[in-house]
Amino acid sequence: MSLAVRRGVIALLAVLIAEAVWIITVPPFRGSDEVDHAYRAAGVASGQFHLSQGAAHGRGVLVWVPTDIVTAAQKQCTALVYVGHDNCHAVETSGDRSLVATSAGAYDPLFYLYVGTVAKPFHGAAADYAMRVAGAMLCALLLALGVGVMAFAGTGRWTNLGVLATITPEVLFSGAMPSPNGVEMGLAFVLWAALLAAVRNNEDTRLQRRLLVVSGIVVFPLTFIRLLGPMWVVLIVVAVAATIGWRQAWAILRRHRRVLGTIAAVTVVGVCWWAAWQAIASHATGVQPDADRKKWLLAFNLPVYTMQMVGAFPWRDEPAPLGIYPLVFFVILLMLAAAWRRGATARVRRSVLWIGITSLLVPVVLSLVFMPSAGAIWQGRYEVPFVIGILPLCGLFLDDVAFAPTEGRRLIALSGIFLVIAHAACVYHVQQLELRRVESYTDPSWWHPPGVVLVVVMLVACAVVWPLLRDRATARVDQPEPSLT
């Protein structure tokens, strides 16, 4: 079994176990906007791709969904403070179907067609669980593919730490919910990995071409699966090109001009579909605007946005245990600061600095752009598709200079322990919070084993992936000149 396949299989097993824990931890319909996503998926699965009638007393647009799903979601829905009557109660009924409002009606239907079709044979809360499982499996496959592809870029200890650290509790939680956020993160991770591996194998033309093809395959759905897809594609490509220098980037472009030309054409098609769907989705009447949350100060709330990328669940204003943030930020700041200070060349150090600055500016700029029309809607997890590749990139830089040859092993082991504690603490914390909510613990469809069981299974997932931290760097195919440094 090749190294890339072995690493991918290990990652797949670990992620599937971890996401299964998250699926059990969160009560049905309790995840971030999960009610809206479940309605959207059920509607798309029955052929309702474009929704055009706004809700008079609720958020979003109206969709026909099975009444058993509306009934199962009603307790969690009515407990929310920002929804209206039409989001939780049927506006109209016809047989076994109810007309309700969903705020996810404008989203691209492709992902919802997949999870909604899988859930069609199920009813009530079981349908929501089926959607979660379908989304989690797709997300796990993408993350595992990204880990496997990263093996072609490097397998040094710092690179491995960067790969594991970038799969935060928020990434696993997002993948376990029936929303396109987790899949978008997975697609972006594969794109980062394929591009980094391609530019680091400059002497193996065939392998480089195959890696570029992989990047082209994931670029297409990434452009339209969510609203900001085209921007993430541009930022990721520019970030990777900046790390190798524009001269080498141009050389790769000329060498693989046919492949890259085809990828560019496919990307344009994806962007055109993205633009066409935005135009289609905008043709909805009677939609109530979210004008009550225009708080300009929130556009500059960088500490909260950054914490939300590590973990905020089940809702964005519900933080993870406060003690886990210093543990995770220790690992993040260690790798960022080390790559910036100890990068092999001035270009490497500049690229780390500017990528970091860009990651801080993006949420501020986008919050200011969308504030007039949508209010303070930004969440830290929205930026994960861009930042998910920064730590693996820093790890490659640190392995290139053999950073901390003596103390590195201890630092990496300590960092790994910190990450394990964070993942285990998050699931235990969320379950204990939900056991104190009437809407959750009185739900007969929520099976909640003792919290210690969740912790043990999450530790099993961490144990499965732990060997990746012990992998040693493999021999490089290319010479120092075409490498990242």
N, C-alpha and C positions, 0 to 999 in steps of 0.2 A: 504494500500500500504506500503510495507516494506521501511525502510530508504534507503537501497541501490537502490531500484528501483526508489524511488522518486528523489534521487539525480541524478541518471542517466538520468531520463526524463528531469529534469531541465537543466542539462548540454547539453543534445542533442538539446533541443530547442534553448538554447543560442548560441551554436556553429553553428547551421544551420543558424540562423539569421546573425551572424557575418560573416560567410563565404559567404552568399548571398551578403552582402555588399562588400566584397572583389571581388567577381565575377563581380559585376557591376562597381566597381571602376577602375579595370585594363582593358584597351582596349583589344579586342581579339588578341591573338598571341603576346601580349606584355610582358607576364611573363617570368621569367628566363628560357631560352632555350625552351620556349613554342612551337615555331615553330617545333623544332626537336621532341619534345614529341608528338605533334599532328600528324606529319608525321608517326612516329613509330606506334602510336595507329591505324591510318587508315590502315597502311600496315599489321599489325598483324590481324586486323579484317577481312582482305581479304585473310588470310592464309599465309602471308609472315613472318614466324617466324624467320628464319635465313637469314640474309643478308650477302652476301659474296663479292660483287663488290664495291670496293672503288671508291670515287669520284675523278676524275682527276683535277677538279677545284673547290674544296670545302672541307668541313670537314665531315668526316664520310663515310657512305656507302649509296648506291643507293637503293631506294624503290619506288614502284609504288603506287601512291596515287591519289584520285580524283582531277581532274584539278581545280575544284571550290575551293578546300581547298588551293591549291598552289596560285591561284589568290587572294584569300582573305588574305593570309598571306604575300603577296609580299611586300607591303609597309613597314610593320614592319621588315621584314627580310632584305630588302636592306638597311635599316637604321643602321644595325649592322656593326661594324667595323671589326669584326674578321671572318666573313663568306666569302665564295667564291661564284662564279656565280652559281654553281650547287646546292647550298642550297636554292636559291630563284627563280631560273628559270629552266624550264624543260630541261633536257638533251635530252629527247626523249618523244614523245607523241604517244598514241595509243587510238583512240576513245576519251572517256571522262576521260582518265587517263594520268598522267604525271610521268616521272621518275625524281626524285629529290634526293638530299642527306640529310641524317639525322645523327647527331652525337649521337643519342640515339639508333642506330642500334644494339649495343652490349648488351643492357640491357635485363634482363629477360622478356619474353613476357607476363607473367600471368596478371599483372596489365593492360597492354596495351590491352590485349584481352577483358577485362571487359569494360574499358572506350570506346574503339574503337567500340565494338559491340553496345553499347548504342547509339553511335553517328551515326551509319550507316544510319538511315533514314533521317538525316539532311544534309544540304549542306553549303559549305562556312564557314562563321563565325559562323553560327548557329551550325555547327558540333563541333566547338571548345567550344562553350558555353555548349553544351550537355556533352562534355568530362569533362568540369569543374564541372558541376553539379553532374555527376556520381562520380567523385573523391571526391568532397566535402561531399557527403552523406556518402560514406564509411569512410572517415576520421572522420566525426562527430560521426558516430556510434561507432568507436573505442575509441575516446576520452570520449564519454559518458559511455561506458562500463568501461573504466579505472576509471572514477570518481565514478561510482557505486561500483566497486570492492574495491576501497579505503575505502569505508564505513566500510568494515570488518576489516581494519587495525586501523582505528581511525577516529573520526569526531570532534576532538577538533578544536578550532579556529585557532591555528597555522598550523595544518595540512591542514585545508581548505584554508588558505592563501597560503600555499605552492603549493597546487593543482592548484589554480587559477593563481598564479604568473608564474607557469611553462608553462602555455598555453600562450606564448608570441604572439605579433603580427606576428612574423615570422612563428610560428606554424600555425596560422589561414590562413595566406597568402599561405603557402606551401600546405595546405589542399585544397585550392580553385583553385589550378592550376592542369592541367592534367598530373602530374608527380608522380612517386612513393614516393617522399620525404615525403609528408604529411602522407601517409599511413604507411610508415616505422616509423615515429614518433608516430603515434597512436598505432601501434603494440607494440612498445617498452614501451609506457606508460602503456598499459594493462599488459605487462610482469612485469614491476616494481610493479604495484599495486597488482597483484596476488601473487607475491612472498612475498612482505611486509605483506600482509594480512595473508598469510599462516604461516609465522614464528611467527606472533603475536597471533595466535589462536592455541597454542600448546596443549591445553587441550581438544579441540573439534576435535577429529580425523577425523570425517566424513567431517566437514567443511574444515579442512586443506587439506584433500585429494581432495575435489572438487576444491579448489583454485589452487592446484598444477595441476589438469587437465586443468583448464583454461590457466595456464601458458604454458602447453605443447601444447595446441591448437595454441596459437599465436606464439610460438617459431618456428614452422614449416615454415610458410611463411616469418617470419622475417629473417630466415637464408639466403634466396636467393632473396628476392625482390629487394635488391640493393647489390652493391659490398661488402660493409663492414659488412653485416648482421651477419656472424658468430662471428666476433670480438665483436660486440655489445652484443650478447647473452652471451659470456664468461665474459665480463666486468660487465654486470648487475648481473649475478649470483654470481660472486666473490664478488662484492660490498655488496650484501645483506647478503651473508654468513659471510663476515668480520664483519658486524654490530652485528650479534648474537653470533659470536664465532664459531670456527671450531668444538668444541665438540658438541654443540647443532645442528649444521648443519649435523654432522655425525649421531646424534640420529634421526633426521627427515629422513635422507636417509635410515636408517635401518627400521624405522617404516613403510615407504611407498616404500619399495624397489621394489615392483612389478610395482606400478604406475610410479615411477621415472625411473625404467628400461625401461618401454614402452616409456616414454617421451624421454629418451636418445636415444632409437632406432629410434624414429621418427625424432629426431634432426639430427642424423647421416644421415638419408635418405635425409633430407633437405640440409645438407652440401654437400652430394654427388651430389645432383642435381645442387647445386651452382657450385661445381667444374666442373661438366660435362658441364654446360652451358658456363662457362668461356673458357673451351677448345673448345667448338663448336664455340663460338663467335670469338675466336682468328683466325679462319680459314677464313680470309677475305683478299683479295689481293688488292693492289693499294691504301691502306688507307694512307692519308697524315698525318705525325706526327705533333703535336703541339710543335715544338722545339723553337718557338720564345719567350717563356715565362719562360725560365729557369733562374729565379732570386732567388738565394739561400737565399737572405736576407728575402724574403717573407715567408719563412718557419717559421720565428720567429716573425711574425706579430700578436702576441697574442691579442693586443688591438682591432685590426680590426676583428679578428675571433670572439672575445667575443661580440662585437657590432653586428656582423652579426647574432648571435643567437637570439638577441632581435628583430632586424629588419633591413633588407636591401632589398629594393624592388623598382621597379620591377626587377632590376638587382643587383648583389652582390656588385657592386661598387657604388650603389646609396643609400646612407644612409637614414634612417628615420629622421624625424626632430630632430636636435641635442638636443633639450631640453628634449626629452623623455628619453634619455639614463640615465641621473642622477636620474630620477624618478624611473625607473625600477631597476637600480643598487642599489638604496637605499634599496629596498625590498630584493633583492638578497643578498646583503652584510649583511643586518640586520639578516637574517635567518641563513646564513652560519656562521657568527661570533658568534651569540648567541649559536648555536648548538655546535660549537667548544669550546667555553668558558664555557658553562653551562651544557654540557652533563652530564648525571647522573653518568657515570662511565668513567674510563680512556679509556676503549675499545671504547666507543661511541665517545669520543673526538678524538681518533686516527683515527677511521674510517672516520669521517668527514674530517679530515685533509688529509688523503691519497686519499680519493675519489676526493677531490678538486684538489690535486696535479696531480692526474691521468688525470683529465679533462683538465688540462693545458698542459700536456705532449703529449697527444694523437695527437692533430693537428700538433705539431712540428715534432714528429717522423714520422707521415704519410706523411707530406709534404716532408721531406727529403727522404723518401722511394720512393715516386712517382715522385719526381722532375726530375730525369734523363730520365724517359720514357715519362712523360706526362706534364712536366712543372709545373708552379705554379697554380694548379687547385683547391687547397683546398678552401672550403667555410665554414663559421662558421655553417651554417645550417646542414652540414653533420654530426656534432657531437651531434645534438639535441637528437637523439635516446638514447644516454647515459646520458646526463645531464638532460633530462626531468624528471627523477625520484629523483634528488638530493634534490630539495626544498621540495617535500612532505616528503622525509625521514627526513630532518631537522625539518619539522613541527611536525612529530611524536616524535622526541627527545624532542622538546621544550614543547609539551603537557605533556609528561611523567614527566617532572620536574616542571610543572605549571609555566612556565617562565613568568615573568612580570605580576603577578596576578592583580596589580593595574593599571599600565600603558599599559598593553597589549591590552586592548580594544581600547584605543586611537591609539596606534601604528598600529594595524590591520586596523582600519578605515582609518587612513591616508594612509597606504599602498594601501588599496583598491581604494581610490580616485586617487592616483598616477597611478595605473594600468588602471583605466577607462580613465583618460586623455591621456595616451599613446595610447590606442587602438583607441580612437576617432581622435586624432591628426594624426595618421598614414594614415588613409584612406583619410582624407581631404587633407593632404600633397601630397599624390600620385596623387589624381585626379587633383589638381591644377598644378602639374608638367606636367601631360599628356595634359592638356588643352593648354599648351604652345608648344606642339610638333605638327608639321604639320601632321606627319604620323598618329597621334591619333585623333586630333579634326576634321580632314577631312574625317575620316572613318565613313560612314553612318550607319554601323552596330553597332557602339558603342553608346549605350544609356547612357547618363550621366546626371542624375538629378542634381539639385543644390547641392553644397557641404554640405550645412547645412542639407539637407535631409539625406545624408550618415551619418553625425555625429549623428543626432537624432536617426536613426535606430540602429547605433552601441551602443548608450546609452541605447536603449531599450534592446539590447542583454545583456549588463552589468547589467541592472536592473533585468532581468530575473534570472541571476545567483547570484545576490547579496545575496539572503537569505542563500546561502551556507556558507557565512562568519559568519552567526549568529547561525549556528548549534552548539550545545554543545556536549561535549564528552559523548559518551555512555558508559555504563558499560562494562568492559572488561570480556571476558570469562576466560582468562588464569590468572595465578598468576604472580607476579613480576619475578620469576626466569626464565620462558621461554620467557619473553617479549624481545623487542629489547634492553632494557637497562639492 
